[in-house]
Amino acid sequence: MPRVFVSGCFDLLHSGHVAFLKSAAEYGELHVCIGSDATIHALKKRWTVNDEEERKYMLESLAFVHQVHIGSGSGQMDFVPEFERVKPDVLVVNNDGHAEAKAGLCREHGVRYVVLERTPAHGLKPRSTTALREESTIPFRLDLAGGWLDQPFVSKHHPGSVLTISIEPTHAFTDRSGMSSSTRRKAIELWRTHLPDGDREQQARILFSYENPPGTMEISGSQDSIGIVFPGLNRLHYSGGYWPERIESVQDETVLAFIEEHLQLVPLSPRDESFNVLQGTRINAPGARTLADAADDCWSALLHKDASAFGSAFRRSFEAQVAMFPNMVDDGIRATIAAHADKAHGWKLSGAGGGGYLILVRKEPLPGTLRITIRRSGW
């Protein structure tokens, strides 16, 4: 019988885990590798509710699980030593657990790589550990173009816009991935599970101030708090200040649906804690102007629902960022971009620090990618 390998945390075991493992077991003898307590704490900055021995015991109790291993490696690929011992024929991941490093490991060892959609058991609602921990509807934020112009040390050289969309928490987006997860955690501290009713700009200012109290040395950009609080698509105009001079919002359903149809996220490794994207910067007026122009072009393309123009402006915005902040990319990221470039209108990274997700502008479905849902006004 073929040996099948899966890895994960599997804390707070729920029906979503069971459905995934049951589907994986259809490919053969199922081996599960769980992250150790130390590894999960290092990655997520929190301890699991159930320790590694309890998680191992519960998974071993499932009839379709053959054996459970505790990962002896570290980081996102902590399961590699166990993978090499088991010598599986198949590695199975769900779509938000897909990573190019996992696919590469399978190619290296001649192992079949299978990406499953996250599908709940019939009649049950979708479940994730993140949802069980928080049951929070507070959105994430994704910037589409102009990122870095919300920082005065960039926009003082040339004014320009940052384009953001507010993202429903339909996936357990990784920390330090450019989805504004740190600002979202502050929002959860403030408001627990839901954004409050009331004036959106006032709420965004409160969140921005809460995240950046007096004495903060490195100010988180206001696009994070605004992008979380303001639904739909937003254009934030900066001119050398921490707060935009004006905010334009678009709630047109055809525009929002167009964006959803054309964005796909390829998971990458999270940003390294020790990484400093500000080293070696080349910030100047021509660079800031190029970034601002690309954001303006992106805005126009979105309003006209022009996929080719959207992709071009999306890519040019990213290239303008990299020209000023060259540490945003490395050889691995360049290789991932090259693998997808011929089938996409454009691309950029979600994270300024070079990790998180490679975002592609393309309509045709690509296995292993994530789709996003934009938060609408009134949701």
N, C-alpha and C positions, 0 to 999 in steps of 0.2 A: 504494500500500500504506500502511496506517496506520502512523504512527510511534509506537513504544512506548518509554517512558523508565523506567529503574530507577536507584536510587542505593544506595550502600553502601560499606563499607570493603573487603571482599573480600580480606582478608589470609589467608594460609594457605589458598589455594584448595582446596576439598574437594568431595565429591560432593553435599553439600547445596546449595552455591552453584550447581553445574552444573545440578542438578534444578530449582532456582528459575528460573535464567536460561532454561533450555530451555522451561519452562512459560510464562514471560513472552514469549518469542519467538513463541509460537503466536498472539499478538495482533497481530503485525506486525513491522516493521523495528525491531530492538532497539538502542537507544542506552543505554549504561551510563555513569553518572557515579560516579566513585570519590572518596572523601574524600582531600584532600591530606594529606601527612604532618603538616603543621603543624596542620591542623584536628583530625585524629584525636588527636594528642598533647594538644592543648588540651582535648578532650572526655574522653579516657580516662586522661590522665596517664601514658601509656606510649607508646613508639614502636612502630610496626608491625615485624613481622619482615621483611616485604618492602616496600621503598620504593615510592613512587607510580609510578615508571617501570616497575619490575618487575611490579607488579600490573596496570598498563595493558597491558604486553606479553602477559602470560598470558591476560588476558581477550580481547584482540584475536585470540588464537590459536583461540578457540572459533568453530566454523563458523557458529553461529547468532547471533553478536554482530556487528552492523553497524558500530558505532563506539563508542569509549571516550573519555570526557572526564574531566578532572581538575577537581573542583569548585573554583571560584574565590571562592566565598562563605565564610562562617564559621558555626560552630555546627551545630545539628542540621539546619538548612535550607541548608547550604552549596551545594547543587546548584541553587538557584533561578536564578542567572545562566545556567547551561547549559540548564536547563529552558526559559527564556524564549527562548533562541537556537534550540533544536531545534524548539520549538513542537509538542510531541507531541500525539497524539490520545488516548493512554492512558498513565496512570501506574500501574505495578504495584508493590505492596509485599507482603511476607509478613506474616503476622498479628502477629508481634512487632515489625514495623517500621512498623505503622500508627500514625498520629498525626493528631489533629484538624487540626493546621496543614497537613498534606499534603492532607487532604480539602478544607480551605478553599481552598488554592491551586488545586486542580482546579476547584472551583466557580467561582472567580474567572475562570479562563481557559476554562471550558467544556470541560474535559478529563475523559474517563471515568476513574474511580478504581476500581481492582481490587485486592482484598485476597485473597491466596492463602494457603491452609493450608501449613504447613511439612511437606511430604510427601517422604520419601526415595524414591529410585529403587527399582524393584521388586527385592527381594532384598537391599537394602543397609540397614544400620542408620542411624538419624538421626544427622546430624552438625551441629556448630556450631563456630565458631572458638573460642568460650569453652571448649567441651569439649575441643578439641584442645590448647588451651593448658594446661589444668589437669587434665583427666580426673578431676575431683574430685566426690565424692558429698556433700561438706559442704553442708548445707542453707542456705537463706535463712530470714528470719523476717518474718512479717507480724503486726502487732498489729490486732486486731479492735475493741477498745473499751478505753477507760480510758487510752490513751496520754498521757504526761506525768506520770502519777501515780508513775512510777518515779523521778522527780526529787524530792528532798527539798524543794525550794523550792515544790513544788505540794502534795505529800502531807502536809506539815507543817500545812497549813490544814484538811485533812480526809483521813482514811485512805480507801483504796480499792484496787480491783483493776485490773490490766492483763491483758487476754486476748490470748494469742499462739498462733499456729500455726507449726509448723516446715514449711518448703516445700522440696520436692525441686527441684534445679536443672535443671528441664526446659526452661527458657528462659534466654536471655542477658539477665537483668533488668538494666536500666540502673543505672549508678552514681548515687549521691545521689538515689535514688528512694524511700527509705523502706523498702527491703527488707533493711536491715541489711547492705549489701554491704561497708561498711568493716570491720565486725566479722567478717564472713565471711573477708575477706582476712587478718585477724589469725589466724583459726582455721586458714587454709591455711598461714600461716607456722609455726604451732605444730605442726600435725598432717599437713601436706601434702595428702593426698587423701581421708582418711577420719577420721571421729570415732573416738577410741579407745574400747575397751570400759572398763567400770568405773562408778564412782559418778557419776551425771549432774550432781548439784549440785556436786560437787567439780570436775568438768570445767568447768562454767559459771563457777565462781569463778575458776579458773585463767585462763580466757579473759577474764573481766572485768578481772582484775588485769593481765593482759598488755596489754590495750588502754588501761588507765588507770594507767600507772606513777606512782610518787611524783612530785609536782610538776605533774601534769596540771591545767590550769586549768579546762577544761570537761569534766566527767565524762560519758562516754557511759553512758546508762542501762543497768542490768543486765537489762532486758527483752530487749535485743539478744542478749546471750550466752546467757541462759536460753532464749529463743525458738529459737535455733539448735540448742542441745544437746538440749533436751527434745523428744521426738517428740510428735505428736498435738496436742491442744488443751490449753492450760494457763492456769490462773488464778493470778496472782501478787499477793499481798496486801501492800501497802505502807502504812507508817504513819510517814512522816518520815525514813526511812533509805534508803541506797543499795541495800540488799539486802532482798528481801521477807521478811516474818515467816513466811510459809508458801507452799508451792506445791502446787496441786491439779492433777492431770493426768487427762485423759480419753482413753482409747484405744478407746472403743466405736466399732465400725466403722460403725454406722448414723448416729452423730452426725458422724463425719468425712466420710462420703459425702454427708451432707446439706449440710455446709459447702461441699464441692467443687462440688456441683450448683448452689449458689446464689450463688457468687462469680464475677464476670467483671471483668477488669481492662482499662480503656480507657487506652492509652498516652498520656502527656502529655510535655512537655519536661522534661528533668532540672532539678533545682534549680540556680539560679544560684550560682556560687562566692561571689559578694560578698553574697549575700542573708543578712540577719540576722533570723531569725524572732522573736528575743527583744526586738526593738524594739517599744515601745508596748504591752507586755503589761499585762493587767488581772487579775492572779491574786489571788483572795480565797477565803474560806471558802465562800460560796454557790456560786461557780463550781466549786470542787473537789468539793463535795458533789453537784452536778448531774452532773458527770463520773462520779463513783463510782456514783451511782444508775443511770445509763445502762449502765455496765459490768455491774452486778449484774443488770439486766433482760436484757441481752444474753446473759449466762451462762445464765439460766433459759430463755430462748427457744431457745438452742442445744440444751440438754439435752432440751427438749420437742419439738424439731424443728419449731418454729412459724415459718414463713417471714415472715409479716406482723409478728409481734412482733420477730423478729430484725432485719428491716429498720428498724423504728421505733427500736429501741434503738441500732442501728448508726448511724443518722442523728443521733439525739440525742447520742450520744457525740461525734460529729464537731462538731456545733453547739456543744457545751459547750467543746470544744477551741478553736474559732474565737472564742468569746466571750472567752476568756482570752488567746488568741494571734491577734489579728485579722490579722496579716501572713501567716497560713497560706494565705489565699485572695486572689485579685485578680479583676478584672473578667473576664479570659479564663477563669479556672477557674469562676467563677459561670455564665458562658455555657455552658460544657461541661456543667455539672451540669443547668442548665435544659433542655438538649437531650435529656437522658436521664431526667429526674425522673419524667415521667408513665408510664414503663414499668418503673420499679424500685420495690421495697419500701423501699430505703434506699441510702445512699451515704456514702463518706468518701474522703479522700485517703490514699494510702500514705505520702507524705512529709510530715513536719512543716513543711518549708520550702516547701510549695505545689507540688511537682512530682512526677514519677514516674508514678503511675497513679491514675486515678479508679476506685475499686472500687465496683461495683454489686452489690446484692443482688437478683438476678433469676434465674429458672430458664430462661426462653426464650432460645435462642441469639441472640447479637447479633454480626453480622459485624464482624471487625476487633478483637475482644477476645481476651484471653488467659484460659485456664483454669489453675488451679493444682492441684498434686498434693501432698497433705499427707503428710509422712513418718510412716510407722507405726512402732510399737515393733518392734524386731527386724529392720528393713530394713537 
